[in-house]
Amino acid sequence: MKQGSKNPFKGRQFTAEIILWAVRWYLQFPISYRDLEPMLADRGITVDHTTLFRWIQAYAPELDKRIRPHLQRTNGSWRVDETYIQVKGKWVYLYRAVDAFGQTIDFLLSPKRDAAAARRFFRIRSIRGPSRSTRMPPFQSRLKL
């Protein structure tokens, strides 16, 4: 990430939230860029593994530096938040599972409005109670510099 830049996500096709979620998943779980690609596709985001590589190389060090002091456990309480956003020139619905602290737990992009399907998606996924830990493992071992 460029130092001194006010918005490090300026000029990106995807929102900062989507980029940061991809980087966080890569750092938190033992997955490859090619494994992360279908995980994002399940949520309605089409992105290539080389783009994921670039995002992680650019944002992981800064993310680790900024977020590590503020990480906390989530509780079992969450709700679904819905909004309509534009991604790559197309309007889509963004559904987010938000915890009691207002932090996004998971998200889903959908071309059609269907809140019930989004709730089912979040229930089927990993949102079943308090998370084991939101602490990210050290990223240095995962980065391929």
ChimeraX attribute file (.defattr): number of C-alpha atoms within 10 A of each C-alpha:
attribute: neighborCount
match mode: 1-to-1
recipient: residues
	/A:1	15
	/A:2	10
	/A:3	7
	/A:4	7
	/A:5	9
	/A:6	8
	/A:7	10
	/A:8	14
	/A:9	15
	/A:10	11
	/A:11	8
	/A:12	11
	/A:13	12
	/A:14	15
	/A:15	15
	/A:16	13
	/A:17	12
	/A:18	13
	/A:19	18
	/A:20	16
	/A:21	16
	/A:22	20
	/A:23	23
	/A:24	18
	/A:25	14
	/A:26	23
	/A:27	22
	/A:28	16
	/A:29	12
	/A:30	9
	/A:31	12
	/A:32	14
	/A:33	18
	/A:34	13
	/A:35	12
	/A:36	20
	/A:37	19
	/A:38	16
	/A:39	15
	/A:40	19
	/A:41	14
	/A:42	14
	/A:43	17
	/A:44	17
	/A:45	17
	/A:46	12
	/A:47	14
	/A:48	15
	/A:49	16
	/A:50	12
	/A:51	13
	/A:52	20
	/A:53	18
	/A:54	11
	/A:55	17
	/A:56	23
	/A:57	16
	/A:58	15
	/A:59	18
	/A:60	21
	/A:61	14
	/A:62	13
	/A:63	16
	/A:64	17
	/A:65	9
	/A:66	11
	/A:67	11
	/A:68	14
	/A:69	9
	/A:70	7
	/A:71	12
	/A:72	11
	/A:73	12
	/A:74	19
	/A:75	12
	/A:76	12
	/A:77	14
	/A:78	21
	/A:79	15
	/A:80	19
	/A:81	15
	/A:82	18
	/A:83	11
	/A:84	14
	/A:85	13
	/A:86	13
	/A:87	15
	/A:88	10
	/A:89	8
	/A:90	8
	/A:91	14
	/A:92	19
	/A:93	20
	/A:94	23
	/A:95	24
	/A:96	22
	/A:97	22
	/A:98	18
	/A:99	19
	/A:100	12
	/A:101	12
	/A:102	10
	/A:103	12
	/A:104	18
	/A:105	18
	/A:106	18
	/A:107	23
	/A:108	21
	/A:109	24
	/A:110	20
	/A:111	12
	/A:112	10
	/A:113	16
	/A:114	12
	/A:115	15
	/A:116	9
	/A:117	11
	/A:118	23
	/A:119	18
	/A:120	10
	/A:121	17
	/A:122	20
	/A:123	13
	/A:124	10
	/A:125	10
	/A:126	12
	/A:127	17
	/A:128	12
	/A:129	12
	/A:130	15
	/A:131	13
	/A:132	8
	/A:133	10
	/A:134	13
	/A:135	14
	/A:136	16
	/A:137	13
	/A:138	12
	/A:139	15
	/A:140	12
	/A:141	9
	/A:142	17
	/A:143	14
	/A:144	8
	/A:145	6
